[in-house]
């Protein structure tokens, strides 16, 4: 394939690792603030133990505990979300690989030439004849001819039908047990 189509979605945009610096930095700031409030609360409590407990001191302690609890819960949530994101990225990568293998298998079953396979792949990605011709550096007539050959070999009549072959392959087909699905 000479060029991949613009915006083909081959690789989803991934956030670089340094993009986690802001949330981690904010969390570190929260930890420092919570530590300060907790230390200040204990110091005030020790001083106030001789003078008696006041509402201001109790509120400071409640705020410190709430801030510390928020930091702990937020960090646990970030770790869980990061783990889920990595697991989903891995699953998506496996699905991409399986789909690419499936496309390759279908193309081999249909007996597509290398050029027809490239044209068919562009058609599956939604490119029109002019765009495929531009990307392959070929004449539009050549692309139309190759698409006609692809459609004939695949047993379809249009680009939409070609795409639907692969969508149908992805959908679960209900098992037929000889019964009429309409219930009669």
C-alpha positions in Angstrom: 0.0 0.0 0.0 1.5 3.3 -1.0 -0.2 5.6 1.5 -2.7 5.2 4.3 -5.8 7.3 3.9 -5.9 10.5 6.0 -7.7 9.9 9.3 -7.8 6.2 8.8 -8.0 5.7 12.6 -5.2 3.0 12.3 -3.9 4.0 15.7 -6.0 5.9 18.2 -4.5 8.9 19.7 -2.9 7.9 23.0 -2.1 10.3 25.8 1.6 10.5 26.5 2.8 9.4 30.0 3.7 13.0 30.9 0.1 14.0 30.6 -0.4 12.4 34.0 1.9 15.0 35.6 -0.9 17.5 36.2 -3.2 15.1 38.0 -0.3 13.6 40.0 1.0 17.0 40.8 -2.4 18.2 42.0 -2.7 15.0 44.1 0.7 15.7 45.6 -0.4 19.2 46.5 -3.5 17.8 48.1 -1.3 15.4 50.2 0.9 18.2 51.3 -2.1 20.3 52.2 -3.8 17.4 54.1 -0.5 16.7 55.9 -0.3 20.4 56.9 -3.9 20.4 58.2 -3.5 17.2 60.1 -0.2 18.3 61.7 -1.7 21.7 62.5 -4.8 20.1 64.0 -2.7 17.8 66.2 -0.5 20.7 67.3 -3.6 22.8 68.1 -5.2 19.9 69.9 -2.2 19.5 72.1 -2.2 23.2 72.9 -5.9 23.3 73.4 -6.0 20.2 75.6 -5.2 22.5 78.5 -7.7 25.2 77.5 -10.5 22.9 76.3 -11.7 21.8 72.8 -13.2 24.5 70.7 -15.5 24.4 67.6 -12.8 25.9 65.4 -10.3 23.1 66.3 -13.0 20.4 65.7 -13.8 21.9 62.3 -10.1 22.0 61.3 -9.8 18.3 62.2 -12.9 17.4 60.2 -11.6 19.3 57.2 -8.2 17.7 57.5 -9.7 14.2 57.7 -12.1 15.0 54.8 -9.2 16.3 52.6 -7.1 13.2 53.4 -10.0 10.9 52.7 -10.6 12.7 49.3 -6.9 12.2 48.4 -7.0 8.5 49.2 -10.2 7.9 47.3 -9.1 9.9 44.3 -5.8 8.1 44.1 -7.5 4.7 44.3 -9.9 5.8 41.5 -7.1 7.1 39.3 -5.2 3.8 39.7 -8.4 1.8 38.9 -9.2 4.0 35.8 -5.6 3.7 34.6 -5.7 -0.1 35.0 -9.1 -0.3 33.1 -7.8 2.0 30.3 -4.8 -0.2 29.8 -6.9 -3.4 29.8 -9.3 -1.8 27.2 -6.4 -0.7 25.1 -5.1 -4.2 25.0 -8.5 -5.6 24.2 -8.8 -3.1 21.3 -5.4 -4.0 20.0 -6.3 -7.7 20.0 -9.6 -6.9 18.2 -7.8 -4.8 15.6 -5.4 -7.7 15.0 -8.2 -10.2 14.8 -10.2 -8.0 12.4 -7.1 -7.4 10.2 -6.6 -11.2 10.1 -10.3 -11.7 9.2 -10.0 -9.2 6.3 -6.9 -10.9 5.1 -8.6 -14.3 5.2 -11.7 -13.0 3.3 -9.5 -11.4 0.7 -7.6 -14.7 0.2 -10.9 -16.6 0.1 -12.1 -14.3 -2.7 -8.8 -14.6 -4.5 -8.0 -10.9 -4.6 -4.8 -9.8 -6.1 -2.5 -7.6 -4.1 -3.7 -4.4 -5.9 -7.4 -5.5 -5.5 -6.8 -6.1 -1.8 -5.4 -2.6 -1.4 -8.3 -1.1 -3.3 -10.8 -3.1 -1.3 -9.2 -2.1 2.0 -9.5 1.6 1.0 -13.1 1.0 0.1 -13.7 -0.6 3.5 -12.3 2.5 5.1 -14.8 4.6 3.2 -12.7 6.1 0.5 -14.3 6.9 -2.8 -12.9 6.2 -6.2 -11.2 9.6 -6.6 -9.5 9.3 -3.2 -8.3 5.8 -3.8 -6.9 6.8 -7.2 -5.1 9.7 -5.6 -3.7 7.6 -2.7 -2.6 4.8 -5.1 -1.3 7.1 -7.8 -3.6 5.4 -10.3 -6.2 6.5 -12.8 -9.8 6.6 -11.6 -10.8 4.2 -14.4 -8.3 1.6 -13.1 -9.7 1.9 -9.6 -13.3 1.5 -10.9 -12.2 -1.6 -12.8 -10.4 -3.1 -9.7 -13.5 -2.3 -7.5 -15.7 -4.1 -10.1 -13.4 -7.1 -9.8 -13.5 -7.0 -6.0 -17.3 -6.7 -6.0 -17.6 -9.6 -8.4 -15.2 -11.8 -6.4 -17.0 -10.9 -3.1 -20.4 -11.5 -4.6 -21.6 -7.9 -3.9 -22.7 -5.0 -6.0 -21.5 -1.9 -4.1 -19.1 -0.5 -1.5 -21.9 -0.5 1.1 -22.5 -4.2 0.5 -18.8 -4.9 0.7 -18.7 -3.2 4.1 -21.9 -5.1 5.2 -20.1 -8.4 4.5 -17.6 -7.6 7.3 -20.2 -6.1 9.6 -22.3 -9.3 9.2 -19.2 -11.3 10.1 -18.8 -9.4 13.3 -22.4 -9.7 14.4 -23.6 -12.7 16.4 -25.8 -14.8 14.2 -28.8 -16.4 16.0 -28.6 -20.1 16.1 -31.4 -21.8 14.1 -33.0 -24.8 15.7 -35.5 -25.4 13.0 -38.1 -23.3 14.7 -39.8 -20.3 13.1 -38.5 -17.1 14.7 -41.9 -15.5 14.3 -43.3 -17.9 16.8 -45.9 -19.5 14.5 
